[in-house]
Amino acid sequence: MSLPAPTPLVFCSNPFDGDLPFQAWSDLSLEIDGQPEHNENLLNLAGFLVRQALVDQQPERLKQASDVESALYGLRAHVQLHSGGCFDFGDEHSDAEVKEHQVTPGLAIGKLLLVANEPGCVGIEELHERLKPVDATTNALAKLQASDMPPINLICALLPGMTITLTPPFADSRTLVYPSRLDTYQQQLKLEELAGLPQQRCEILLGDQLLNEAQPAYGIAYDILSMMLRLLRQRALENDQPDLSARQQQWQRVRLVIGSGLHYSAQFMLNPETYQPAFGNAVRGLKLAGTQSILLPDHLDLPALEQIWEALAHEDMLVEWQRVQTSKDVADRSLMLNLEVACTLEVLAIGAEQQLQVLESYRDSEFMAEPAEQQAEEVAATPLPEAEQTPAPALEAGAAGVEQPAASPRNDQATPHKSGSYGPLLLAAVIVAMLTAILLRG
């Protein structure tokens, strides 16, 4: 059982009314992206950051600048800054008329925003020279000059992550970790993607294998999980019921099981203009979450689709796929082996014996606007993208709906020929379908 991640610290959660000085002291050290830094302005900036961190930690005790300075006596502090991207935005506080594009370096950590041209701020420009992205202000200015925008004063604010280690005299060290605003924003996006549920309490199974972010199929599986959770939340809102995020104390984990139901089929994919295999060779098809994908080399998600197909396909189906790949028979080369995969969303709670048990269960078909079979037929009837270089929609025929791994026609089956009319074409397709069905049933 994994615990949810601790709530990250937010820097400048208690803004100080007075002016905290940008000033270092002898027991202050600084690292930027792992490299020690001794620049005076950068150390003075780090001194300000430590002071604000102390105010955040003890707002009831540190009420004025003199209180903060007294807290620095004997205190050793080590500040680490880590590159975290940047963000460009217009300066709303600029009253002067801007005659040409200007970019001012800035720094944003938590709720704090510092701009290099503000009184007393030092180290911002030097920090831009150390942290990535490199030449952020120069690049921002170049983009402005290349645009059609009227002259504007732009702030280019770095978004570093920060770690501060404080060691008071005669006391243990404590470490304060402040994530980059970019990291925080990405985490917020993930929470929205998962309908407000923490990612730490969600897991994905491909068959009986737990998927992680390093595996090719994780991205597709994550999208399905996100879609089902959002639709489940929408259903709860429409029925005036609390969604999963509002009753997190009732359940322990949410699990998406890909492969909770499998269906095998085979179909012939013929080009009606040439009556030849539509793709030139046998192909695999994957029907997942109401959509159908054909595993062709130019498919953007090919590694993910291949992992799902190979992880879930029955052994006989894998053997059949190996056979038709090397077959020279025209009927084998026109065959598409389909794997239709069902997905189940399970809400798990701890039972009486301290074991996880299914509290609620939802099938992907419950969230589809129309049955997966109908959507698959529409996909098959739609002309293929130009990237697949197929001149016409594939002609379907054969053993759709067979519950065991599909077998292909044998070599003694009639070989298709070109035809100048659609009558012989359709007749041949029907004959192929009948022969295939007979072979499969046998």
C-alpha positions in Angstrom: 0.0 0.0 0.0 1.5 3.3 -1.1 0.9 6.6 0.7 0.0 9.7 -1.2 2.9 12.1 -1.8 3.3 14.9 0.7 1.9 18.3 -0.1 4.8 20.3 -1.6 5.9 23.5 0.1 4.9 26.8 -1.5 7.5 29.5 -1.4 6.5 33.0 -0.3 3.3 31.6 1.4 3.7 34.4 3.9 4.8 37.5 2.1 6.7 39.9 4.3 5.4 43.5 4.6 8.8 45.1 5.0 11.9 44.9 2.7 14.1 41.8 3.2 17.6 42.6 2.2 19.4 40.9 -0.7 22.5 40.1 1.4 24.6 37.0 2.0 26.4 36.0 5.2 29.5 33.9 6.0 27.6 30.6 6.6 25.6 30.7 3.3 26.5 28.6 0.3 24.9 28.2 -3.1 24.7 25.5 -5.8 23.2 26.0 -9.3 22.4 22.9 -11.2 24.9 21.0 -9.0 27.8 23.4 -9.4 29.0 25.6 -6.5 28.5 29.3 -7.1 30.5 32.1 -5.5 29.3 35.1 -7.5 28.5 37.9 -5.0 25.2 39.0 -6.6 24.0 35.4 -6.7 24.9 34.8 -3.1 23.1 38.0 -2.1 20.0 36.7 -4.0 20.3 33.4 -2.1 20.4 35.3 1.1 17.1 37.0 0.3 15.6 33.6 -0.6 16.7 32.1 2.8 15.2 35.0 4.7 11.8 34.6 2.9 11.9 30.8 3.6 12.4 31.6 7.4 9.5 33.9 7.3 7.3 31.2 5.7 8.3 28.7 8.3 7.9 31.0 11.4 5.4 33.8 10.4 4.2 34.1 14.0 7.7 34.9 15.3 9.4 36.7 12.5 7.2 39.8 12.1 9.8 42.5 11.0 13.2 42.6 9.3 15.1 42.8 12.6 13.5 39.5 13.7 14.7 37.8 10.5 18.3 39.1 10.9 18.4 37.8 14.5 17.4 34.4 13.2 20.5 34.3 11.0 23.0 34.2 13.9 24.8 30.9 13.8 22.6 29.6 11.1 24.2 27.6 8.2 22.2 27.6 5.0 22.8 25.8 1.7 20.7 26.8 -1.3 20.3 24.7 -4.4 18.6 26.0 -7.5 17.7 23.6 -10.4 16.7 24.6 -13.9 12.9 24.4 -14.4 12.0 26.2 -17.6 10.8 29.8 -18.1 7.6 31.8 -18.7 7.2 35.0 -20.7 4.4 37.5 -20.0 3.7 41.2 -20.4 4.6 43.6 -17.7 1.3 45.1 -16.5 3.1 47.6 -14.2 5.0 49.4 -16.8 3.7 52.9 -17.1 6.3 54.3 -19.5 5.6 54.2 -23.2 7.6 51.4 -24.9 9.1 52.5 -28.2 10.7 49.1 -29.0 10.5 45.6 -27.8 12.1 45.0 -24.4 12.7 41.8 -22.3 13.4 42.1 -18.6 14.9 39.0 -16.7 12.7 37.7 -13.9 12.5 34.9 -11.4 9.4 33.0 -10.2 9.5 30.5 -7.3 6.2 29.5 -5.7 4.2 32.8 -5.2 7.3 34.9 -5.5 8.0 37.0 -8.6 11.2 39.1 -8.8 12.1 41.3 -11.7 15.7 42.5 -12.4 14.7 46.2 -12.7 12.9 46.3 -9.3 14.8 48.4 -6.6 17.2 46.3 -4.5 16.9 43.1 -6.7 20.3 41.7 -7.5 21.4 38.4 -9.0 18.5 38.0 -11.4 20.5 38.7 -14.6 23.4 36.5 -13.4 21.0 33.7 -12.6 19.7 33.8 -16.2 23.3 33.2 -17.4 23.5 30.1 -15.2 20.1 28.4 -15.4 18.5 26.7 -18.4 17.0 27.5 -20.8 20.2 29.1 -22.0 19.7 32.6 -23.5 16.1 32.7 -22.5 15.8 36.5 -22.6 17.7 36.7 -26.0 15.4 34.1 -27.5 12.3 35.8 -26.2 13.4 39.2 -27.7 14.1 37.5 -31.0 10.6 36.0 -31.1 9.1 39.4 -30.3 11.0 41.2 -33.0 10.0 38.5 -35.5 6.3 38.9 -34.6 3.8 41.6 -35.7 3.1 42.7 -32.2 3.4 46.4 -31.2 6.3 47.3 -28.9 5.9 45.6 -25.6 7.8 45.2 -22.3 8.1 41.5 -21.7 9.2 39.7 -18.5 11.1 36.5 -19.0 10.8 34.7 -15.7 12.9 31.6 -14.9 11.0 28.8 -13.0 13.7 27.0 -11.0 13.1 24.4 -8.4 14.8 25.1 -5.1 16.1 23.2 -2.1 17.2 25.0 1.1 19.0 23.1 3.9 19.0 24.9 7.2 21.3 24.0 10.1 20.7 26.0 13.3 23.4 26.0 16.0 23.2 22.9 18.2 20.3 21.4 16.2 19.7 19.0 13.4 19.5 20.1 9.8 16.2 20.3 8.0 15.6 20.5 4.3 12.9 22.6 2.6 12.0 21.5 -1.0 10.2 23.9 -3.3 9.2 22.4 -6.7 9.5 24.4 -9.9 6.3 26.2 -10.9 6.6 24.2 -14.1 6.6 20.9 -12.2 3.6 22.2 -10.1 1.7 23.1 -13.2 2.3 19.7 -14.8 1.2 18.0 -11.6 -2.0 20.1 -11.7 -2.6 19.0 -15.3 -2.2 15.4 -14.3 -4.7 15.8 -11.5 -7.2 17.3 -13.9 -6.5 14.5 -16.4 -7.3 12.0 -13.7 -10.5 13.9 -12.6 -9.0 15.2 -9.4 -7.5 11.9 -8.2 -3.8 11.7 -7.1 -1.7 9.7 -9.5 -0.2 7.8 -6.6 -3.5 6.1 -6.0 -4.0 5.0 -9.6 -2.5 2.0 -11.3 -2.7 0.3 -14.7 -2.6 -3.4 -15.4 -1.9 -4.8 -18.8 -3.3 -8.3 -18.3 -1.7 -9.2 -15.0 1.4 -7.0 -15.6 1.6 -3.6 -13.8 2.5 -0.9 -16.2 4.9 2.0 -15.4 5.8 5.2 -17.2 8.9 3.6 -18.9 6.8 1.2 -20.9 5.5 2.0 -24.4 1.9 1.2 -23.7 1.7 3.4 -20.6 0.8 6.6 -22.5 -2.2 5.0 -24.3 -3.3 3.3 -21.1 -3.0 6.5 -19.1 -5.3 8.3 -21.7 -7.9 5.6 -21.4 -7.8 5.8 -17.5 -8.1 9.5 -17.7 -11.0 9.4 -20.1 -12.9 6.9 -18.0 -12.4 8.8 -14.8 -13.5 12.1 -16.4 -16.6 10.5 -17.8 -17.3 8.8 -14.5 -17.0 12.2 -12.8 -19.3 13.8 -15.3 -21.9 11.0 -14.7 -21.7 11.7 -10.9 -22.2 15.4 -11.4 -25.2 14.9 -13.7 -26.8 12.7 -11.0 -26.0 15.1 -8.2 -23.7 12.5 -6.6 -20.2 12.9 -5.1 -17.5 11.8 -7.5 -14.5 9.7 -6.6 -12.3 12.7 -5.7 -15.0 13.8 -3.1 -15.1 10.5 -1.4 -11.4 9.4 -1.4 -11.7 8.1 2.2 -14.0 5.4 1.0 -11.5 3.7 -1.4 -7.9 2.8 -1.5 -6.9 2.5 -5.1 -8.3 2.9 -8.6 -7.1 0.3 -11.1 -7.5 0.1 -14.9 -7.3 -3.4 -16.2 -6.6 -3.6 -19.9 -7.5 -7.1 -21.1 -10.4 -7.9 -18.7 -12.1 -9.3 -21.8 -10.6 -10.5 -25.1 -12.2 -11.2 -28.5 -10.4 -12.6 -31.5 -11.4 -12.3 -35.2 -9.9 -12.4 -38.6 -10.9 -10.5 -41.8 -9.7 -10.1 -45.3 -8.5 -6.6 -46.2 -8.7 -6.3 -50.0 -8.3 -3.3 -52.3 -11.5 -3.3 -54.4 -9.7 -1.6 -57.3 -6.9 -4.2 -57.7 -8.4 -7.1 -55.7 -5.0 -7.5 -54.0 -4.1 -7.4 -50.3 -4.9 -3.9 -49.1 -1.6 -3.5 -47.2 0.5 -5.8 -49.3 1.1 -8.2 -46.4 -0.8 -9.6 -43.4 -1.4 -7.0 -40.7 -2.6 -7.0 -37.1 -5.5 -4.9 -35.8 -6.2 -3.8 -32.3 -9.6 -2.7 -31.1 -9.2 -0.8 -27.9 -11.6 1.5 -26.0 -14.0 1.8 -29.0 -11.4 2.5 -31.6 -9.5 0.4 -34.1 -5.9 0.7 -34.9 -4.0 -1.1 -37.7 -0.4 -1.9 -36.7 1.5 -0.4 -39.6 5.1 0.9 -39.5 4.0 4.5 -39.9 1.6 4.4 -36.9 2.8 6.9 -34.2 1.9 4.6 -31.4 3.2 1.4 -33.0 5.5 0.3 -30.0 2.6 0.8 -27.6 0.1 -1.1 -29.8 2.6 -3.9 -30.3 3.1 -4.3 -26.6 -0.6 -4.5 -25.9 -1.2 -7.0 -28.8 1.7 -9.3 -27.8 1.0 -9.2 -24.1 -2.7 -10.2 -24.5 -2.9 -12.3 -27.6 -3.5 -16.0 -27.1 -0.5 -18.3 -27.9 -2.3 -19.8 -30.9 -2.9 -16.3 -32.3 0.8 -15.5 -31.9 1.7 -18.6 -33.7 -0.8 -17.8 -36.5 0.7 -14.3 -36.8 4.2 -15.8 -37.2 2.9 -18.1 -39.9 1.1 -15.6 -42.1 4.0 -13.2 -41.9 6.2 -15.6 -43.9 3.4 -17.0 -46.1 3.5 -16.3 -49.9 -0.2 -17.2 -50.3 -2.3 -14.2 -51.5 -5.1 -15.0 -49.1 -2.6 -15.1 -46.2 -1.1 -11.8 -47.3 -4.6 -10.2 -47.2 -5.5 -11.4 -43.8 -5.8 -9.0 -40.8 -5.8 -10.7 -37.3 -7.8 -8.6 -34.9 -7.6 -8.5 -31.1 -10.5 -6.7 -29.4 -9.6 -5.7 -25.9 -12.0 -4.8 -23.1 -11.0 -2.5 -20.3 -12.4 -2.4 -16.7 -12.0 0.4 -14.2 -12.0 -1.0 -10.7 -12.4 1.0 -7.5 -10.6 -0.9 -4.7 -11.2 -0.8 -0.9 -9.6 -2.6 2.0 -11.8 -5.5 3.0 -12.3 -7.3 6.4 -9.1 -9.3 6.0 -7.1 -6.2 5.1 -7.1 -7.3 1.5 -8.0 -5.1 -1.4 -11.4 -5.9 -2.8 -13.4 -4.5 -5.7 -15.8 -1.8 -4.4 -17.1 -0.6 -7.8 -16.4 -1.8 -11.4 -17.0 -0.1 -14.7 -16.5 -1.4 -18.3 -15.2 0.8 -21.0 -18.3 -0.1 -23.1 -20.4 1.8 -20.5 -18.8 5.1 -21.5 -19.0 4.7 -25.2 -21.6 6.7 -27.1 -22.2 3.6 -29.3 -21.1 -0.1 -29.2 -17.5 -0.8 -29.9 -18.5 -3.1 -32.8 -20.4 -0.3 -34.5 -17.5 2.1 -34.1 -15.1 -0.5 -35.5 -17.4 -1.0 -38.6 -17.4 2.7 -39.2 -13.6 2.8 -38.8 -13.2 0.0 -41.3 -15.6 1.7 -43.8 -13.7 5.0 -43.6 -11.0 5.6 -46.3 -7.5 5.0 -44.9 -5.2 8.0 -44.2 -2.9 9.0 -47.0 0.1 8.0 -44.8 -1.0 4.4 -45.2 -0.9 4.7 -49.0 -3.9 2.6 -49.7 -5.8 3.8 -52.8 -9.3 2.7 -51.6 -11.1 1.4 -48.5 -10.3 -2.2 -47.7 -12.9 -4.8 -48.6 -13.9 -6.8 -45.5 -15.0 -10.4 -45.5 -14.5 -13.4 -43.4 -14.7 -14.8 -39.9 -15.5 -11.8 -37.7 -16.8 -12.8 -34.4 -14.9 -16.1 -33.9 -14.2 -16.7 -30.2 -10.9 -18.6 -30.7 -7.7 -17.4 -32.4 -8.4 -17.1 -36.0 -7.0 -19.4 -38.7 -6.3 -18.3 -42.2 -7.3 -20.1 -45.5 -5.0 -22.9 -46.7 -3.0 -22.9 -49.9 -5.7 -24.9 -51.8 -8.1 -22.0 -51.6 -8.9 -20.1 -54.8 -6.5 -17.2 -55.5 -8.2 -13.9 -56.3 -7.7 -12.3 -59.7 -8.2 -8.8 -61.1 -11.7 -8.0 -62.3 -13.1 -5.1 -64.3 -16.5 -5.1 -62.5 -17.7 -5.3 -58.9 -20.0 -8.3 -59.5 -17.3 -10.9 -59.7 -15.4 -9.1 -57.0 -18.2 -9.4 -54.5 -18.9 -13.0 -55.5 -15.3 -13.9 -54.9 -15.4 -12.1 -51.5 -18.4 -14.1 -50.4 -16.8 -17.4 -51.5 -13.6 -16.5 -49.5 -15.8 -15.7 -46.5 -17.7 -19.0 -46.7 -14.5 -21.0 -47.0 -12.9 -19.2 -44.1 -15.9 -19.7 -41.9 -15.9 -23.5 -42.7 -12.2 -23.8 -42.0 -12.5 -21.9 -38.7 -15.4 -24.0 -37.5 -13.5 -27.2 -38.4 
